């Protein structure tokens, strides 16, 4: 019964909350619009035949969120230093592209990884080749000894595979 009304309950909850946050109000019209979005969007997703997301291991989600938050804060600091020309190590800044072979194939996990990488200042998800599973990243400040493949695989991919696969 509940799946008939809410085929994607996490999406419904997210849309309801986002709508209220964006409107900045809990007045009746804002609540009505949020409820309408929360009920209508999942029905559209049902017509599109999108497979429901299966989230596993909530503690892994929590540790993943902490790692991402810490990385975003650290990266903001490092990019600010680069932009301001304050390079504590004195090394010349080198930008470049890095190819990273991924094991993960779950589209939801890849979508979350894309959002995380692109949200982290100094990194941009450029391309993902589905046939080979190779991700192409652009890195603002490549440093000698930085192993981006290991960083992405150990910090993000491993946790996302636990959650989605």
N, C-alpha and C positions, 0 to 999 in steps of 0.2 A: 504494500500500500504506500509506504513512504517513498519507495523508489519510483513510483508512478508520478508523484508530485515533485520529488527532488531526486532526479537521476544522478546528479552530481552535487552532493550536499556540501562538499568543501568549496566548490565554486560558488554555490549559493551563499554560503556564509561569508566568503571573501568579498563577493559583490555587494552584499548587504552592508558589511562594515565599511568597505571603500566608499560606497555611495554616501553613507552618513558622515564619514570623515571629510569627503570632498564638499558636501553641502554645509558642513559646520553647524548643523542644526538637528535637533530631534523633534522638530515641529511635525504636525500631522502630514503636511504635504511631503516633507523630506522622508518620513517613514514610509509613506505610501509609494513613493518613487523607488526607494531602496527595496521594498518588498516586491514591487513589480519587476524590477531588474533581477532580483534573486530568484524569482519564480520563472521568468520568461527565458533568460539566457540559457539555463540548463536544458530547457525544452528545445531550443535551437541546436544545442550541442547534441541532443538525442537524434534530431533529424539528420545532422551531419555524420551520425554514427561514430562518434568519438569514443574510444574505449575509456572506461573510468580509470582514474588514477588509483593505484593501490600503494598506499604509504605503509612502510614497514619500519620497525625499530624507531620509536619516538625519541629515545635517548640519543640515537645517532643523529636524528634531525637536530636535536638541541646542540650537540657538540659541533655539528656542521655549521649551524648558525653562529656559534661563538667563534669558530675559526674564520668564517667569512667576515664577521664584524671586525675582528682583530686585523685581518688582512686589509680590509678597506681603510681602516683608520691608519695603519702603518703606511699603506700605499699613498694615501692622501698626503701624509707628511713628506714622504720621499719625493713625490711629484712636485709638491710646493717648493722644496729645496731646489729641484732641477729648474723649475720655472723662474725662481728668484735668483738663479745663478749661484746659489750657495752649495757648493759641492764639498762636503767635509773631507772626502778622501783625496780630492784634487785630480782624480782620474778624468779623462776625457769621456764625455757622454757619447754612447754609440747606440743608435736605434737599429732594430732589425726584426727579421721574421724568424720564427721557430716552428718547426714541424713536430707535432706530438702525436704518436700513435696511441689511440684510445682503444680500450677493450669494451667499454660500455657501448651498448647499441640501443638501449631504451630511449625512446624519443623524449619522454618527460625528463629523464635524467640529463639528457643532452641539452634540453631547453633550459633547465635550471643552471647547468654548467655555463651555457652561453650568457645568461643573465649575470651570473656571478663574475665571470671573466670581464665582460664588458662594463659592469658596474665598478670594477676595481680600477681606479685611475692608473694609467701607465700600461694597461694591457687592452688589446682589442681582439675579439674573435673575428677573424677575417674570412675563414672558409672551413667547411667540414666536408670531406669527401666520404660519402656514405659507403661506397664500394670497398674502400681500404680502411676506413675508420681513422683517417689521419686528419688532425686538426691543425690549422695554420693560424698562429697568433702573431700579432705585431707587439713588440715590447719597446717601450719608450727608452728604457735605460738598461741595456744589456751589460752585464758585468762578467768579467772572467770568473769562472768557477760556478756561476749560477747554472743549475741544471733545471731548466723550466719544465722539461718532461717529467722529471721526478717530482717536482713541486706540484704540478697539476694533478698527476696521477695519485700521489700519496695524500695530498691535502683535500682534494675535491673528488676525483673520480672514484676512489676506493669507497668513500662514504656514500656517495650517490648510488653506487652499485648496491651497497647494502640496503639502501632505502627503497630503491625502485626495482631491483631485479631479484 
